[in-house]
Amino acid sequence: MTEKEIHKKFRSFFHMQYWFFCRKKMALLLLFLFAFAQNNSAQIDAVLNEWKADKDLQSASIGFCVLNRSGEIISEYNSHQFLIPASTLKVITTGAALNILGSNYRFDTKIYHTGTFDKKTGVIDGDLIIYGHGDPSLQSEYFQKDTTQITAKWAKILQDKGIKEIKGKIVGDASYFDRSIPSNWIWADINNYFGVAPCALSYNDNKFKIVYCTKETGCKADVINTIPSYLNQTITVNSNVIGKGTEDEAYVQGDPFSFIKEVNGRIPPKKKNYDVEAALPDPALLCAEMLYTSLSSLGIKCDRTKIESRYKTEDSLATRHLLHTHFSPSLDKLIFFTNIRSNNHYCETILRAVGKGSMYNGIEAVKKYWKEQGLNTEELFMTDGSGLSRADNISTSFQANALLKMCGDSVKFQTFYNSLPVAGKSGSMSGIGKGKFIENNMRAKTGYINRARGYCGYVKSQSGKELVFSVLFNNYNCTAKEAKVKIEKFLIALGEL
């Protein structure tokens, strides 16, 4: 055999050995990836199998979808099934609004006068009109850091403009929104603080306090006050509340726009000043009355009998003369409280801002936005923006992919991300994942209405994976607290991937 032939055989042998080595390495790599993929979902599979064997969930509807930041599905179950989202729907509304309106969007409230204003005498021979565009933060507990009423600040501004007397009416004009509530909200919700009707001229978070005094267990609770009070109207509270238990289980019912409220249920016994929060029947009127009080305290003459609210425009804006414009905090701040506090009032107001005053136009604009992002809006059915309606439906695939889309703009994403409660730390996630890896590593929007509970958000897992997820439970046969514990196992498992 020549030297050339020896070299040729050697090269052939070397190439063959190298080929076997590469195949072996590839096989090991594939085996590793397969094992990794199996381990990747093993924790989730274990929780799912536990759910399937759980008698409390035999008739329940369950779905979840877990994605990585590249959009690859890590795990899913019934991810295209329609489920009731409860308050997790807020991420769909606020996420779209942040992109449609912009994080610096501000609601404005304008103070006009009609007729004439004689700057020499300081007399307005006409009406003073507060025209609202939906600002939910007016006298809100989230933004009113001092004890000064917002109307007192307005009154001082008007005084500085030389106003000394108003001969006409003081009007709270809320005509920019229809005076309505979502048609699918239930009777048990719409008079309580979490079911307040959106209003173009919101005030005091559109709620008031019914102050009770309770005695021994089983005794009827006494209504001792309502705060705040109207000047020219009286809220009548027909109460059948007893002192029993440790929680606020009193529910307010009746026409949401009526000054007569029916309250039933129970509250803790032996309490001297126990507050039950209810929906204001007429926020625009209260705002106008508070402005009257603030003006009067500065010596500006106005007639207490000439205060009213309007929910339909009675004059042309062209006949009004602008005196002052008040701006709300920016949308990013409003969205923070919308999601961290799961505030239905804020969310419904933001939806109407997207729809230029109309809830229905807002819903269409939200759906259009997500469709333009490439999502299948056939898997989204909205009847409100906040998720209080049981007629809302969404798939976990849609919800998880919407959250994924939010990651596209780093600035807007950070605003949105910061609005979500932190596991083990804040908001409705403060009791979730304590002592587990997800504590402080998961941000999620929670949702709960009767027999519907869910979570959706973001988690950085123990192995460093950044995941997006949505999980929804409907029609479980256990308490809400027990359902929460069952879902918490799934959330903990996500952190261990």
N, C-alpha and C positions, 0 to 999 in steps of 0.2 A: 504494500500500500504506500503510495507516494505521500510526501509531506502535505501536499495540497489536499489530498483525499482525507488525511487525518484531521486537518483543520476543518474541513467541511463537515465531517461526522461530529466533531466536537461542537461546532456551532449549532448543528441540528439538535444534538443532545441538550445543549444549554438552553436553546429556545424551547424545547419540549418541557424541560424542567421548569423554566420560567412561566410557561403557559399553565402547567399544573399548579404552580405556586399562586399565580394570579387567580385561577379558578377557585382554589382553596380559600384565598383571602376574600373573594367575592362571596363565596358560600357562607363564610363566617360573618361577613358584613350583613348579608341578607338575613341570616339567622339572628344576628343581634338586633337588626331593625324590626324583625318580626316579633322577637321577644320584647323589645321596647314598646312596640305598638300594643302588644297584648297587655303589658304592664301598664301602659298609658291609660287604658280604659278599665283595668281590672278593678280598681277601687270603685269606679262608677257602676260597673256591672254588678258588683257585690251589693251596692245600695239599691239598684234597680231590681235585682232578684229578691231583696228583702221587701221592697214595695209590692212586688207581685204576689208574695206570700202573705202579705198583711191583710187580715180580714177587714180592717177599717177602710181599705182602698180597693176592695173587690169591685165595687160599682163606680169608682172614681174615674175621672178622665185626667190623664197625666201626659205631659209632654216636656221634653227638654232638648236643647241644642247647645253644643259647646264647640266653639271655633277657635283656631289660633289666629294670630294677627295677619297671617297670609290668606285667611278665609277658608282654610282647609277644615273639614269637619273632624273633630277629635272624637266626638260621641254624640249620638242623637237617639231619640225615641219619640215616635209620634210627632215629629218636629213640624209637619205640615198640617196637623189637625187644628181646627178652630177651637180656642179655649178662651174663657173669660179672663182678661188680664188684670182686673181691678186697677189699683193705682200704678202698676207698672206701665200702664198706657201713657203716663205722664212723660216718659222718656221719648215717646214718639212725637208728642205735641211740642215739648220744650226743645227737643233736638231740631225739629223743623223750624220752629220760631226763631231760634238762635241764628239759623242760616238765612231765613227769609227776611227778618227784620233787622238783624245785626245786633251784636252785643251791646252797642251804644244807644240803641233805640230807647226813647223816653216817651212816656205818656204825658200829655199836657192837659191842664185844667185852666180854662180861661174865665176871667171875670170881666163881664161887659156891663154897660149901662145902655138903656134905651132912652129915647127922648133927648133932653138937653142937660148939659152940665155947665152951670154958671160958675166959673172959677173965682169970680169976685165974691160971690155969696157962699160958695161951697155947696150949692143945692143941686141935686140931681132931680130934675122934674121928669121922672120915669122910673123904670124898674132897674134893680141890680140883679144880674143873672150870673150864677155860677154854672158854667157849661163844661160838663165832664166828658172826657174821652176814654174813661175806663180805668184811670189810675187806681190800682188796688191798695196803694200804700198810704193814702190819705188817713192820717191819724191811726195808722196800723201799729200794732204792738211790736212789729219787727223793726220799724224804722223811727218811731217816735221816742228818741232817747231822753228828751227832757220833758218837763211837765207842761210846757207851753202848747196850747192847742194850735193846730195849723191855722185855724180861723182867726186866732189872735194875731198871728203874723200877717195874715191878709188884711185884717182890720187896720193894723199899724201902717201898712203900705198905702191903703186907701186914705187914711188920715193924712199921711205925708203928701198925698196928691191934692190935699186941700178940701176933701169931702167932709161936709158938716151935717148934711141932711139928705135923706132919701125919701122922696114923697110917694114913690110907687111901692111895688112889691119887692121882696127879696125871694128870688126863685132858685131852687135847685133843679137845674135842667139835666135830666138823664136820658134825653131822647136819642142820643147817638146809638144806644143799644135798644133792642126790643125788650120790653118788660116781660121776660119769660124765663122759664127754667127748662132744661132738657126734658122732653116728653117722656123719656124712659126712666127718669129718676123716681124712686118709690116714695110713697106717702110717709113712711117712717123716717126718711132722711131729710126731706126738704125744709123742715123747720128747725133743724139742729145746726150747730155751728159748722159742721163739716159739709152741710148741704145748702149753704146760703146761696141765694140767687145772684148771679153776676149783675152788676149795675154800672152804668156809664159814669155815675157819680157815687162811687163807693165811699164809705166813711166808717171808721172804727172797725175795720175788717168785716163790715156788714153784720155785726152780731152785737148782742147785748147780754148782760148777766142777770139771771134771776137769782136773787140772794135768799137763801133758806136758813131757817133755824130748826134743828132737829133735837128731839128729846130722847126718851128711852126707845129701845128697839121695838119696832112694831107700831110706834105712834106716828100719826100724820105730821108731816113737816109743814111748818108755817112759812109762807112767803113774806119776807119783811121789806123787800125793796127790789126795784129794777134799775140797772145802771148801764148806760146813761138813760135819762128820762127825756121825753119830748116836752116842749113847752105847751103846745096847743092840742096834743093828743095824749091819751092814756092807754098804755098797754094793759089789757086785762088778762090776768093769768088764772085760769081755772085749773087748780092743782089737786091731784090725787096721788101725791108722792109720800111714801113712808120712809122712816129711818130704819134701814136694814142693810147688812152686808158691809163691805169695805170699798166698793167701787161706785162710780157715778153710773147708775143704770136708769137714769131718768130720761125720758124721751118726749120731745115737744112735737105736737101735731096741730094740724089746722091749715087753713088757707095761708100760704107763705106771705101774702101781701096784706093780711088782715091784722088788726091790732088786738084780736082775741086769740089767745094761745091756750091749748090744752096740754097739760103735762101729767104724765103717768110714770110709774116705776118706783125706784127706790134709790136712796143715797145713804151714806154712813150716818149712824145715829150719834147723838151728843155733839153736834157741831153748831157753833153760834153763827158763823158767817160762811155758808157753803155755797159756792157759785155753780150754777148750771147755765151753760152758754147756749143761747138760742139765736135764730136768724132775725135780724132787724126787718120789720115789715116795710120800712120806707127809708133807706139810707140817704137818699137825696134830700128828703125833708129834714132829717136830723142835721145834715150838713148846713142847710140854709138857716135852720134855727140856731145852730151854734155860731154862725157868722153874725146873725142878729145880736146874740148875746155879747159877742166880742166887740161889735160896733158900739153897742149901747154902753159898754163899760168904758169906752173912750169918749163918751159924750156925743157921739154921732146920733142924730135923731132918726128914728125909723119906727114904723108902726108894727107892733107885735102881731096884730090881727091880719097883717098882709104878708104872710110867709107861706109859701107853697112849693110843691114839687111838680115837675112836669116829666112825663114819659112820652109825650108827643110834641113835636115842634109847633109852636103857635105863631111864630113870627119869622121873618127872614133874617138870616145872619147879616145881611147887608144893612139892616136897620140898627144893628148893634154897634156899639163903640167900645173898643178894647181898652181896659184899664190895667190889667195885669195878667201875666201868664206864669203859671206854676208848673214846674217840670218834676216828674217822678225820678227816683233813682234809675240808673241804667238797667236795661233788660237783664244783663248778666247777674246783677244783684237780686233782681226779682226772681229769676230762675233758680238761684241758689236756695231761696226760701221755699220756692215751689216744690223742689225735689227733696231737700233735706227735711222739710216739715210736712211733706205730702199735702200741700195746701190746695184743696179743690178750687177755692175761690180765685186764687192767683192764676191757676192753670186755665180755668174757664175764661178768665179775663184776657189772658195772653192769646188764647185761641180766637177770641173775637177781635183782638188787635190784628191778627193775621188775616182775618176775614173782613177787615174794615168795618167792624161793628156787628157783623152777622156770624152767628155760630155755624150755620150751614155753609157759608162761604169759607169760613175758617177750616172746616173739616175738608172741604174740597181742595183748598190750597195746601193743606198738610199732605193729603194723599197724592196730589200732583207733585209735590216736592220729592217725596220718597220714590215715586215712579220714575222721576227724572234721574234719580240716583241708581236706577237699574233694578229696583226691588219689585217683586210681584205683589201689587196692591190688591190682588184678588184674595190675599191672605191677611187683609186688614179691613175690619168693619168697625167704623166709629159712629157712635151716636152722641158722644160728648168728647171733651178733651182730657178729662181728669181720670176716667175709669170708674166713676161712681155708679154708672149704669151697668146692669147685668146684661144688657143687650150688646155691649161692646164685645168684639171677638178679634183674636189675633192668633197667628201661629208663632211658636217659639223660634222657628227658622227665620221668619220675618223680623222678629224683635231682635234676635242676635245679630242678624246682618245689618239692621239699622244702626245698632250700637257700633258695629265694625265700621260702617261708613262715617260715623262721627269722628273716627280717628284720623280722617284724611286731612283736616285742617288743624294744625297743631295748636294754634291760638284758641280757636273756638272749642277744640276738644278739651283743652285744659280748663276752660270755664265750665264746660258741661261736666267733666270728670269731677271737678271740685264740688259740684252741687249734689253729688251722690253720697249717701251716708257711708261711713267707714265701719267695717265689721269690728265689733267689740269696742267701738269708740263713740260713734255719734248717731243721732237720729234713731230711726226705727231699726238700725243694724247694731245698736249699742249692746244688745244682749246676745248677738249671734257670734259664735266662734271664739268665745272667751278662752284664752289659754291654748288655742290651736293656731296653726300656721296662718290661717286666713285673717286672724286678728291683725288689723292695720295693713293687710296686704290685699284686701278685697273692698271694692266700692260697689254698692248695688242699690237699685231702687226696689223698694218692697211694695207689695200690694195686698190688701185684704178687704174683702166684703164677705157677706155671709156665704160660707162654704166655697169660697174661692180665694186662693192664696198664691202668691208668686214672688219671684226674685229675678232680677236681671241686672247685669253689669259686667265688671271687669275684675280679674284676679291675676296676680303674679304668683305662680305656683312654687313649691319648694325646690323644684329643679330649674327654676328660672324661666319657665314658659309663661308668656303673656296670653291670657285666654279671655274670650268674650263668651257670655253665657245667658241663657234664659231658661227658667224652669217654672212651670205653672201646674197647680193642682186645682181641680174643680170637683165639687160634689163628693167630697170625702165623708165618711161616716164616723167622724170623731170630732172632738172639740178643736177650735181654732189653734189653741195652744199645742195640742198634740200634733196637729198637722205641721205646725212650725218646727217642732222637734224632728219630725220625719224628713222635712226638706233640709234642715240644718245639716244632717248627715251627708247629704249630697254636696252641699256647699263646702263642708270640711274636706270631702273627698277631692274636690277640685283643687284645693290647696296642696294636696299631697301628690298630684300628678307630676 
